[in-house]
Amino acid sequence: MPVRIRKLIGTVLILALVVLYALVATTIATYRLAESAWYVHLLYFLLTGIFWVVPAMFLIRWMEGPRKSKQP
């Protein structure tokens, strides 16, 4: 698959990932943490704000394409 197509697909997937991840994280916080203290909310949103990077990292690696080996 050409790199340009990979990057287009990857960009769309990353945008969808961020939107869906934010909706799910906020929904969980709304229903599960409604009565929790402020520091629980802070910790939850700090962690969920960092965890979306893991799937995005794999998508970005895929977008780069296979590594080309250096041949002498």
PDB file with SEQRES, HELIX, SHEET and CRYST1 records, atoms N, CA, C and O in Angstrom:
SEQRES   1 A   72  MET PRO VAL ARG ILE ARG LYS LEU ILE GLY THR VAL LEU          
SEQRES   2 A   72  ILE LEU ALA LEU VAL VAL LEU TYR ALA LEU VAL ALA THR          
SEQRES   3 A   72  THR ILE ALA THR TYR ARG LEU ALA GLU SER ALA TRP TYR          
SEQRES   4 A   72  VAL HIS LEU LEU TYR PHE LEU LEU THR GLY ILE PHE TRP          
SEQRES   5 A   72  VAL VAL PRO ALA MET PHE LEU ILE ARG TRP MET GLU GLY          
SEQRES   6 A   72  PRO ARG LYS SER LYS GLN PRO                                  
HELIX    1 AA1 VAL A    3  ARG A   32  1                                  30    
HELIX    2 AA2 TRP A   38  PHE A   51  1                                  14    
HELIX    3 AA3 VAL A   53  GLU A   64  1                                  12    
CRYST1    1.000    1.000    1.000  90.00  90.00  90.00 P 1           1          
ATOM      1  N   MET A   1       0.849  -1.168   0.000  1.00  0.00           N  
ATOM      2  CA  MET A   1       0.000   0.000   0.000  1.00  0.00           C  
ATOM      3  C   MET A   1       0.900   1.239   0.000  1.00  0.00           C  
ATOM      4  O   MET A   1       1.867   1.308   0.759  1.00  0.00           O  
ATOM      5  N   PRO A   2       0.580   2.212  -0.851  1.00  0.00           N  
ATOM      6  CA  PRO A   2       1.393   3.432  -0.889  1.00  0.00           C  
ATOM      7  C   PRO A   2       1.347   4.191   0.444  1.00  0.00           C  
ATOM      8  O   PRO A   2       0.356   4.154   1.173  1.00  0.00           O  
ATOM      9  N   VAL A   3       2.435   4.866   0.726  1.00  0.00           N  
ATOM     10  CA  VAL A   3       2.556   5.598   1.988  1.00  0.00           C  
ATOM     11  C   VAL A   3       1.499   6.699   2.092  1.00  0.00           C  
ATOM     12  O   VAL A   3       0.981   6.953   3.180  1.00  0.00           O  
ATOM     13  N   ARG A   4       1.179   7.345   0.994  1.00  0.00           N  
ATOM     14  CA  ARG A   4       0.177   8.430   1.039  1.00  0.00           C  
ATOM     15  C   ARG A   4      -1.189   7.906   1.466  1.00  0.00           C  
ATOM     16  O   ARG A   4      -1.897   8.556   2.235  1.00  0.00           O  
ATOM     17  N   ILE A   5      -1.558   6.730   0.966  1.00  0.00           N  
ATOM     18  CA  ILE A   5      -2.848   6.134   1.349  1.00  0.00           C  
ATOM     19  C   ILE A   5      -2.807   5.722   2.817  1.00  0.00           C  
ATOM     20  O   ILE A   5      -3.773   5.929   3.551  1.00  0.00           O  
ATOM     21  N   ARG A   6      -1.681   5.136   3.246  1.00  0.00           N  
ATOM     22  CA  ARG A   6      -1.537   4.763   4.662  1.00  0.00           C  
ATOM     23  C   ARG A   6      -1.705   5.975   5.563  1.00  0.00           C  
ATOM     24  O   ARG A   6      -2.383   5.903   6.587  1.00  0.00           O  
ATOM     25  N   LYS A   7      -1.096   7.072   5.189  1.00  0.00           N  
ATOM     26  CA  LYS A   7      -1.180   8.285   6.007  1.00  0.00           C  
ATOM     27  C   LYS A   7      -2.593   8.851   6.030  1.00  0.00           C  
ATOM     28  O   LYS A   7      -3.043   9.342   7.066  1.00  0.00           O  
ATOM     29  N   LEU A   8      -3.290   8.793   4.922  1.00  0.00           N  
ATOM     30  CA  LEU A   8      -4.671   9.257   4.888  1.00  0.00           C  
ATOM     31  C   LEU A   8      -5.557   8.397   5.785  1.00  0.00           C  
ATOM     32  O   LEU A   8      -6.327   8.919   6.592  1.00  0.00           O  
ATOM     33  N   ILE A   9      -5.445   7.085   5.641  1.00  0.00           N  
ATOM     34  CA  ILE A   9      -6.236   6.173   6.468  1.00  0.00           C  
ATOM     35  C   ILE A   9      -5.868   6.338   7.938  1.00  0.00           C  
ATOM     36  O   ILE A   9      -6.751   6.391   8.795  1.00  0.00           O  
ATOM     37  N   GLY A  10      -4.582   6.419   8.235  1.00  0.00           N  
ATOM     38  CA  GLY A  10      -4.119   6.583   9.610  1.00  0.00           C  
ATOM     39  C   GLY A  10      -4.615   7.872  10.239  1.00  0.00           C  
ATOM     40  O   GLY A  10      -4.999   7.887  11.408  1.00  0.00           O  
ATOM     41  N   THR A  11      -4.610   8.953   9.474  1.00  0.00           N  
ATOM     42  CA  THR A  11      -5.084  10.236   9.990  1.00  0.00           C  
ATOM     43  C   THR A  11      -6.570  10.172  10.344  1.00  0.00           C  
ATOM     44  O   THR A  11      -6.984  10.656  11.397  1.00  0.00           O  
ATOM     45  N   VAL A  12      -7.360   9.580   9.468  1.00  0.00           N  
ATOM     46  CA  VAL A  12      -8.794   9.438   9.733  1.00  0.00           C  
ATOM     47  C   VAL A  12      -9.017   8.559  10.963  1.00  0.00           C  
ATOM     48  O   VAL A  12      -9.867   8.864  11.800  1.00  0.00           O  
ATOM     49  N   LEU A  13      -8.250   7.462  11.073  1.00  0.00           N  
ATOM     50  CA  LEU A  13      -8.398   6.566  12.219  1.00  0.00           C  
ATOM     51  C   LEU A  13      -7.984   7.242  13.527  1.00  0.00           C  
ATOM     52  O   LEU A  13      -8.627   7.036  14.557  1.00  0.00           O  
ATOM     53  N   ILE A  14      -6.934   8.035  13.498  1.00  0.00           N  
ATOM     54  CA  ILE A  14      -6.499   8.729  14.709  1.00  0.00           C  
ATOM     55  C   ILE A  14      -7.552   9.756  15.150  1.00  0.00           C  
ATOM     56  O   ILE A  14      -7.838   9.884  16.341  1.00  0.00           O  
ATOM     57  N   LEU A  15      -8.119  10.476  14.199  1.00  0.00           N  
ATOM     58  CA  LEU A  15      -9.183  11.428  14.543  1.00  0.00           C  
ATOM     59  C   LEU A  15     -10.382  10.711  15.147  1.00  0.00           C  
ATOM     60  O   LEU A  15     -10.952  11.170  16.137  1.00  0.00           O  
ATOM     61  N   ALA A  16     -10.764   9.590  14.553  1.00  0.00           N  
ATOM     62  CA  ALA A  16     -11.887   8.812  15.094  1.00  0.00           C  
ATOM     63  C   ALA A  16     -11.539   8.270  16.477  1.00  0.00           C  
ATOM     64  O   ALA A  16     -12.382   8.273  17.374  1.00  0.00           O  
ATOM     65  N   LEU A  17     -10.303   7.806  16.654  1.00  0.00           N  
ATOM     66  CA  LEU A  17      -9.858   7.289  17.946  1.00  0.00           C  
ATOM     67  C   LEU A  17      -9.963   8.354  19.030  1.00  0.00           C  
ATOM     68  O   LEU A  17     -10.472   8.085  20.118  1.00  0.00           O  
ATOM     69  N   VAL A  18      -9.491   9.547  18.742  1.00  0.00           N  
ATOM     70  CA  VAL A  18      -9.505  10.622  19.739  1.00  0.00           C  
ATOM     71  C   VAL A  18     -10.939  10.990  20.118  1.00  0.00           C  
ATOM     72  O   VAL A  18     -11.252  11.158  21.297  1.00  0.00           O  
ATOM     73  N   VAL A  19     -11.797  11.111  19.127  1.00  0.00           N  
ATOM     74  CA  VAL A  19     -13.186  11.482  19.416  1.00  0.00           C  
ATOM     75  C   VAL A  19     -13.883  10.390  20.222  1.00  0.00           C  
ATOM     76  O   VAL A  19     -14.505  10.680  21.244  1.00  0.00           O  
ATOM     77  N   LEU A  20     -13.788   9.142  19.776  1.00  0.00           N  
ATOM     78  CA  LEU A  20     -14.447   8.043  20.494  1.00  0.00           C  
ATOM     79  C   LEU A  20     -13.853   7.841  21.882  1.00  0.00           C  
ATOM     80  O   LEU A  20     -14.582   7.585  22.841  1.00  0.00           O  
ATOM     81  N   TYR A  21     -12.545   7.953  21.991  1.00  0.00           N  
ATOM     82  CA  TYR A  21     -11.882   7.785  23.286  1.00  0.00           C  
ATOM     83  C   TYR A  21     -12.348   8.855  24.272  1.00  0.00           C  
ATOM     84  O   TYR A  21     -12.614   8.564  25.439  1.00  0.00           O  
ATOM     85  N   ALA A  22     -12.444  10.089  23.792  1.00  0.00           N  
ATOM     86  CA  ALA A  22     -12.900  11.176  24.667  1.00  0.00           C  
ATOM     87  C   ALA A  22     -14.345  10.962  25.110  1.00  0.00           C  
ATOM     88  O   ALA A  22     -14.681  11.193  26.271  1.00  0.00           O  
ATOM     89  N   LEU A  23     -15.194  10.523  24.190  1.00  0.00           N  
ATOM     90  CA  LEU A  23     -16.587  10.263  24.549  1.00  0.00           C  
ATOM     91  C   LEU A  23     -16.711   9.135  25.566  1.00  0.00           C  
ATOM     92  O   LEU A  23     -17.474   9.243  26.526  1.00  0.00           O  
ATOM     93  N   VAL A  24     -15.971   8.063  25.359  1.00  0.00           N  
ATOM     94  CA  VAL A  24     -16.031   6.926  26.288  1.00  0.00           C  
ATOM     95  C   VAL A  24     -15.469   7.320  27.654  1.00  0.00           C  
ATOM     96  O   VAL A  24     -16.061   7.005  28.686  1.00  0.00           O  
ATOM     97  N   ALA A  25     -14.325   8.008  27.658  1.00  0.00           N  
ATOM     98  CA  ALA A  25     -13.714   8.412  28.931  1.00  0.00           C  
ATOM     99  C   ALA A  25     -14.620   9.355  29.713  1.00  0.00           C  
ATOM    100  O   ALA A  25     -14.734   9.240  30.933  1.00  0.00           O  
ATOM    101  N   THR A  26     -15.255  10.273  29.028  1.00  0.00           N  
ATOM    102  CA  THR A  26     -16.160  11.206  29.701  1.00  0.00           C  
ATOM    103  C   THR A  26     -17.414  10.508  30.197  1.00  0.00           C  
ATOM    104  O   THR A  26     -17.904  10.813  31.284  1.00  0.00           O  
ATOM    105  N   THR A  27     -17.938   9.575  29.414  1.00  0.00           N  
ATOM    106  CA  THR A  27     -19.124   8.828  29.830  1.00  0.00           C  
ATOM    107  C   THR A  27     -18.830   7.990  31.070  1.00  0.00           C  
ATOM    108  O   THR A  27     -19.631   7.954  32.005  1.00  0.00           O  
ATOM    109  N   ILE A  28     -17.693   7.324  31.075  1.00  0.00           N  
ATOM    110  CA  ILE A  28     -17.307   6.529  32.250  1.00  0.00           C  
ATOM    111  C   ILE A  28     -17.167   7.433  33.469  1.00  0.00           C  
ATOM    112  O   ILE A  28     -17.636   7.095  34.556  1.00  0.00           O  
ATOM    113  N   ALA A  29     -16.526   8.574  33.289  1.00  0.00           N  
ATOM    114  CA  ALA A  29     -16.353   9.498  34.415  1.00  0.00           C  
ATOM    115  C   ALA A  29     -17.695  10.015  34.925  1.00  0.00           C  
ATOM    116  O   ALA A  29     -17.883  10.183  36.129  1.00  0.00           O  
ATOM    117  N   THR A  30     -18.606  10.259  34.024  1.00  0.00           N  
ATOM    118  CA  THR A  30     -19.911  10.780  34.420  1.00  0.00           C  
ATOM    119  C   THR A  30     -20.695   9.772  35.253  1.00  0.00           C  
ATOM    120  O   THR A  30     -21.296  10.126  36.268  1.00  0.00           O  
ATOM    121  N   TYR A  31     -20.685   8.523  34.822  1.00  0.00           N  
ATOM    122  CA  TYR A  31     -21.494   7.518  35.510  1.00  0.00           C  
ATOM    123  C   TYR A  31     -20.790   6.863  36.697  1.00  0.00           C  
ATOM    124  O   TYR A  31     -21.445   6.503  37.675  1.00  0.00           O  
ATOM    125  N   ARG A  32     -19.491   6.705  36.629  1.00  0.00           N  
ATOM    126  CA  ARG A  32     -18.766   5.999  37.691  1.00  0.00           C  
ATOM    127  C   ARG A  32     -18.165   6.919  38.754  1.00  0.00           C  
ATOM    128  O   ARG A  32     -18.023   6.524  39.912  1.00  0.00           O  
ATOM    129  N   LEU A  33     -17.817   8.130  38.364  1.00  0.00           N  
ATOM    130  CA  LEU A  33     -17.104   9.012  39.286  1.00  0.00           C  
ATOM    131  C   LEU A  33     -17.935  10.222  39.721  1.00  0.00           C  
ATOM    132  O   LEU A  33     -17.378  11.211  40.198  1.00  0.00           O  
ATOM    133  N   ALA A  34     -19.222  10.159  39.567  1.00  0.00           N  
ATOM    134  CA  ALA A  34     -20.077  11.320  39.861  1.00  0.00           C  
ATOM    135  C   ALA A  34     -19.959  11.783  41.308  1.00  0.00           C  
ATOM    136  O   ALA A  34     -19.984  12.985  41.572  1.00  0.00           O  
ATOM    137  N   GLU A  35     -19.834  10.868  42.230  1.00  0.00           N  
ATOM    138  CA  GLU A  35     -19.784  11.214  43.656  1.00  0.00           C  
ATOM    139  C   GLU A  35     -18.359  11.239  44.216  1.00  0.00           C  
ATOM    140  O   GLU A  35     -18.166  11.409  45.420  1.00  0.00           O  
ATOM    141  N   SER A  36     -17.379  11.073  43.357  1.00  0.00           N  
ATOM    142  CA  SER A  36     -15.988  10.997  43.823  1.00  0.00           C  
ATOM    143  C   SER A  36     -15.424  12.373  44.122  1.00  0.00           C  
ATOM    144  O   SER A  36     -15.963  13.398  43.704  1.00  0.00           O  
ATOM    145  N   ALA A  37     -14.335  12.364  44.848  1.00  0.00           N  
ATOM    146  CA  ALA A  37     -13.649  13.613  45.200  1.00  0.00           C  
ATOM    147  C   ALA A  37     -12.947  14.194  43.969  1.00  0.00           C  
ATOM    148  O   ALA A  37     -12.754  13.506  42.966  1.00  0.00           O  
ATOM    149  N   TRP A  38     -12.575  15.459  44.063  1.00  0.00           N  
ATOM    150  CA  TRP A  38     -11.954  16.148  42.940  1.00  0.00           C  
ATOM    151  C   TRP A  38     -10.633  15.513  42.531  1.00  0.00           C  
ATOM    152  O   TRP A  38     -10.302  15.498  41.346  1.00  0.00           O  
ATOM    153  N   TYR A  39      -9.872  14.989  43.487  1.00  0.00           N  
ATOM    154  CA  TYR A  39      -8.573  14.408  43.154  1.00  0.00           C  
ATOM    155  C   TYR A  39      -8.718  13.079  42.418  1.00  0.00           C  
ATOM    156  O   TYR A  39      -7.831  12.694  41.657  1.00  0.00           O  
ATOM    157  N   VAL A  40      -9.826  12.379  42.637  1.00  0.00           N  
ATOM    158  CA  VAL A  40     -10.088  11.150  41.872  1.00  0.00           C  
ATOM    159  C   VAL A  40     -10.375  11.516  40.414  1.00  0.00           C  
ATOM    160  O   VAL A  40      -9.900  10.847  39.496  1.00  0.00           O  
ATOM    161  N   HIS A  41     -11.142  12.565  40.211  1.00  0.00           N  
ATOM    162  CA  HIS A  41     -11.412  13.054  38.856  1.00  0.00           C  
ATOM    163  C   HIS A  41     -10.114  13.488  38.175  1.00  0.00           C  
ATOM    164  O   HIS A  41      -9.872  13.164  37.012  1.00  0.00           O  
ATOM    165  N   LEU A  42      -9.292  14.215  38.908  1.00  0.00           N  
ATOM    166  CA  LEU A  42      -8.028  14.677  38.360  1.00  0.00           C  
ATOM    167  C   LEU A  42      -7.152  13.505  37.940  1.00  0.00           C  
ATOM    168  O   LEU A  42      -6.619  13.500  36.831  1.00  0.00           O  
ATOM    169  N   LEU A  43      -6.997  12.520  38.802  1.00  0.00           N  
ATOM    170  CA  LEU A  43      -6.190  11.343  38.484  1.00  0.00           C  
ATOM    171  C   LEU A  43      -6.765  10.583  37.297  1.00  0.00           C  
ATOM    172  O   LEU A  43      -6.026  10.167  36.404  1.00  0.00           O  
ATOM    173  N   TYR A  44      -8.072  10.402  37.287  1.00  0.00           N  
ATOM    174  CA  TYR A  44      -8.723   9.682  36.182  1.00  0.00           C  
ATOM    175  C   TYR A  44      -8.467  10.381  34.844  1.00  0.00           C  
ATOM    176  O   TYR A  44      -8.070   9.737  33.873  1.00  0.00           O  
ATOM    177  N   PHE A  45      -8.692  11.690  34.795  1.00  0.00           N  
ATOM    178  CA  PHE A  45      -8.521  12.392  33.531  1.00  0.00           C  
ATOM    179  C   PHE A  45      -7.050  12.529  33.136  1.00  0.00           C  
ATOM    180  O   PHE A  45      -6.739  12.591  31.947  1.00  0.00           O  
ATOM    181  N   LEU A  46      -6.153  12.576  34.101  1.00  0.00           N  
ATOM    182  CA  LEU A  46      -4.730  12.557  33.764  1.00  0.00           C  
ATOM    183  C   LEU A  46      -4.343  11.230  33.111  1.00  0.00           C  
ATOM    184  O   LEU A  46      -3.660  11.207  32.087  1.00  0.00           O  
ATOM    185  N   LEU A  47      -4.784  10.135  33.710  1.00  0.00           N  
ATOM    186  CA  LEU A  47      -4.449   8.819  33.166  1.00  0.00           C  
ATOM    187  C   LEU A  47      -5.111   8.564  31.814  1.00  0.00           C  
ATOM    188  O   LEU A  47      -4.461   8.101  30.877  1.00  0.00           O  
ATOM    189  N   THR A  48      -6.394   8.865  31.719  1.00  0.00           N  
ATOM    190  CA  THR A  48      -7.062   8.640  30.439  1.00  0.00           C  
ATOM    191  C   THR A  48      -6.557   9.594  29.364  1.00  0.00           C  
ATOM    192  O   THR A  48      -6.591   9.268  28.177  1.00  0.00           O  
ATOM    193  N   GLY A  49      -6.092  10.762  29.769  1.00  0.00           N  
ATOM    194  CA  GLY A  49      -5.509  11.692  28.815  1.00  0.00           C  
ATOM    195  C   GLY A  49      -4.180  11.224  28.267  1.00  0.00           C  
ATOM    196  O   GLY A  49      -3.765  11.647  27.188  1.00  0.00           O  
ATOM    197  N   ILE A  50      -3.511  10.356  28.997  1.00  0.00           N  
ATOM    198  CA  ILE A  50      -2.227   9.815  28.538  1.00  0.00           C  
ATOM    199  C   ILE A  50      -2.403   8.499  27.795  1.00  0.00           C  
ATOM    200  O   ILE A  50      -1.660   8.223  26.853  1.00  0.00           O  
ATOM    201  N   PHE A  51      -3.367   7.685  28.196  1.00  0.00           N  
ATOM    202  CA  PHE A  51      -3.502   6.336  27.636  1.00  0.00           C  
ATOM    203  C   PHE A  51      -3.901   6.300  26.163  1.00  0.00           C  
ATOM    204  O   PHE A  51      -3.657   5.287  25.508  1.00  0.00           O  
ATOM    205  N   TRP A  52      -4.499   7.345  25.614  1.00  0.00           N  
ATOM    206  CA  TRP A  52      -4.880   7.314  24.214  1.00  0.00           C  
ATOM    207  C   TRP A  52      -3.655   7.299  23.310  1.00  0.00           C  
ATOM    208  O   TRP A  52      -3.754   6.958  22.131  1.00  0.00           O  
ATOM    209  N   VAL A  53      -2.515   7.662  23.852  1.00  0.00           N  
ATOM    210  CA  VAL A  53      -1.288   7.713  23.062  1.00  0.00           C  
ATOM    211  C   VAL A  53      -0.853   6.312  22.613  1.00  0.00           C  
ATOM    212  O   VAL A  53      -0.266   6.162  21.541  1.00  0.00           O  
ATOM    213  N   VAL A  54      -1.136   5.289  23.425  1.00  0.00           N  
ATOM    214  CA  VAL A  54      -0.689   3.931  23.099  1.00  0.00           C  
ATOM    215  C   VAL A  54      -1.285   3.447  21.772  1.00  0.00           C  
ATOM    216  O   VAL A  54      -0.520   3.058  20.890  1.00  0.00           O  
ATOM    217  N   PRO A  55      -2.610   3.451  21.584  1.00  0.00           N  
ATOM    218  CA  PRO A  55      -3.115   3.015  20.271  1.00  0.00           C  
ATOM    219  C   PRO A  55      -2.708   3.963  19.143  1.00  0.00           C  
ATOM    220  O   PRO A  55      -2.500   3.525  18.012  1.00  0.00           O  
ATOM    221  N   ALA A  56      -2.593   5.251  19.441  1.00  0.00           N  
ATOM    222  CA  ALA A  56      -2.162   6.203  18.415  1.00  0.00           C  
ATOM    223  C   ALA A  56      -0.729   5.919  17.980  1.00  0.00           C  
ATOM    224  O   ALA A  56      -0.388   6.090  16.810  1.00  0.00           O  
ATOM    225  N   MET A  57       0.097   5.493  18.907  1.00  0.00           N  
ATOM    226  CA  MET A  57       1.489   5.169  18.589  1.00  0.00           C  
ATOM    227  C   MET A  57       1.555   4.018  17.580  1.00  0.00           C  
ATOM    228  O   MET A  57       2.345   4.063  16.636  1.00  0.00           O  
ATOM    229  N   PHE A  58       0.731   2.994  17.778  1.00  0.00           N  
ATOM    230  CA  PHE A  58       0.722   1.872  16.849  1.00  0.00           C  
ATOM    231  C   PHE A  58       0.204   2.293  15.473  1.00  0.00           C  
ATOM    232  O   PHE A  58       0.701   1.824  14.449  1.00  0.00           O  
ATOM    233  N   LEU A  59      -0.777   3.162  15.453  1.00  0.00           N  
ATOM    234  CA  LEU A  59      -1.274   3.666  14.172  1.00  0.00           C  
ATOM    235  C   LEU A  59      -0.205   4.479  13.438  1.00  0.00           C  
ATOM    236  O   LEU A  59      -0.052   4.357  12.222  1.00  0.00           O  
ATOM    237  N   ILE A  60       0.517   5.289  14.165  1.00  0.00           N  
ATOM    238  CA  ILE A  60       1.564   6.107  13.545  1.00  0.00           C  
ATOM    239  C   ILE A  60       2.683   5.221  13.012  1.00  0.00           C  
ATOM    240  O   ILE A  60       3.218   5.485  11.936  1.00  0.00           O  
ATOM    241  N   ARG A  61       3.042   4.181  13.744  1.00  0.00           N  
ATOM    242  CA  ARG A  61       4.053   3.240  13.234  1.00  0.00           C  
ATOM    243  C   ARG A  61       3.570   2.570  11.956  1.00  0.00           C  
ATOM    244  O   ARG A  61       4.340   2.400  11.011  1.00  0.00           O  
ATOM    245  N   TRP A  62       2.301   2.193  11.927  1.00  0.00           N  
ATOM    246  CA  TRP A  62       1.753   1.572  10.729  1.00  0.00           C  
ATOM    247  C   TRP A  62       1.758   2.550   9.559  1.00  0.00           C  
ATOM    248  O   TRP A  62       2.029   2.166   8.421  1.00  0.00           O  
ATOM    249  N   MET A  63       1.457   3.820   9.844  1.00  0.00           N  
ATOM    250  CA  MET A  63       1.425   4.835   8.795  1.00  0.00           C  
ATOM    251  C   MET A  63       2.793   5.030   8.155  1.00  0.00           C  
ATOM    252  O   MET A  63       2.880   5.339   6.966  1.00  0.00           O  
ATOM    253  N   GLU A  64       3.856   4.855   8.924  1.00  0.00           N  
ATOM    254  CA  GLU A  64       5.197   5.027   8.385  1.00  0.00           C  
ATOM    255  C   GLU A  64       5.532   3.982   7.334  1.00  0.00           C  
ATOM    256  O   GLU A  64       6.342   4.231   6.441  1.00  0.00           O  
ATOM    257  N   GLY A  65       4.921   2.834   7.437  1.00  0.00           N  
ATOM    258  CA  GLY A  65       5.195   1.763   6.499  1.00  0.00           C  
ATOM    259  C   GLY A  65       6.350   0.902   6.984  1.00  0.00           C  
ATOM    260  O   GLY A  65       6.960   1.187   8.015  1.00  0.00           O  
ATOM    261  N   PRO A  66       6.643  -0.150   6.234  1.00  0.00           N  
ATOM    262  CA  PRO A  66       7.746  -1.030   6.651  1.00  0.00           C  
ATOM    263  C   PRO A  66       9.084  -0.312   6.552  1.00  0.00           C  
ATOM    264  O   PRO A  66       9.309   0.525   5.677  1.00  0.00           O  
ATOM    265  N   ARG A  67       9.946  -0.664   7.467  1.00  0.00           N  
ATOM    266  CA  ARG A  67      11.281  -0.057   7.447  1.00  0.00           C  
ATOM    267  C   ARG A  67      12.098  -0.670   6.327  1.00  0.00           C  
ATOM    268  O   ARG A  67      12.079  -1.879   6.099  1.00  0.00           O  
ATOM    269  N   LYS A  68      12.796   0.178   5.656  1.00  0.00           N  
ATOM    270  CA  LYS A  68      13.647  -0.296   4.565  1.00  0.00           C  
ATOM    271  C   LYS A  68      15.029  -0.573   5.111  1.00  0.00           C  
ATOM    272  O   LYS A  68      15.626   0.265   5.787  1.00  0.00           O  
ATOM    273  N   SER A  69      15.526  -1.752   4.813  1.00  0.00           N  
ATOM    274  CA  SER A  69      16.859  -2.103   5.309  1.00  0.00           C  
ATOM    275  C   SER A  69      17.917  -1.444   4.425  1.00  0.00           C  
ATOM    276  O   SER A  69      17.752  -1.297   3.214  1.00  0.00           O  
ATOM    277  N   LYS A  70      18.993  -1.060   5.074  1.00  0.00           N  
ATOM    278  CA  LYS A  70      20.093  -0.432   4.339  1.00  0.00           C  
ATOM    279  C   LYS A  70      20.931  -1.528   3.707  1.00  0.00           C  
ATOM    280  O   LYS A  70      21.400  -2.442   4.385  1.00  0.00           O  
ATOM    281  N   GLN A  71      21.107  -1.424   2.425  1.00  0.00           N  
ATOM    282  CA  GLN A  71      21.934  -2.405   1.731  1.00  0.00           C  
ATOM    283  C   GLN A  71      23.207  -1.727   1.261  1.00  0.00           C  
ATOM    284  O   GLN A  71      23.162  -0.649   0.670  1.00  0.00           O  
ATOM    285  N   PRO A  72      24.343  -2.358   1.524  1.00  0.00           N  
ATOM    286  CA  PRO A  72      25.619  -1.727   1.145  1.00  0.00           C  
ATOM    287  C   PRO A  72      25.863  -1.667  -0.337  1.00  0.00           C  
ATOM    288  O   PRO A  72      26.897  -1.162  -0.773  1.00  0.00           O  
TER     289      PRO A  72                                                      
END                                                                             
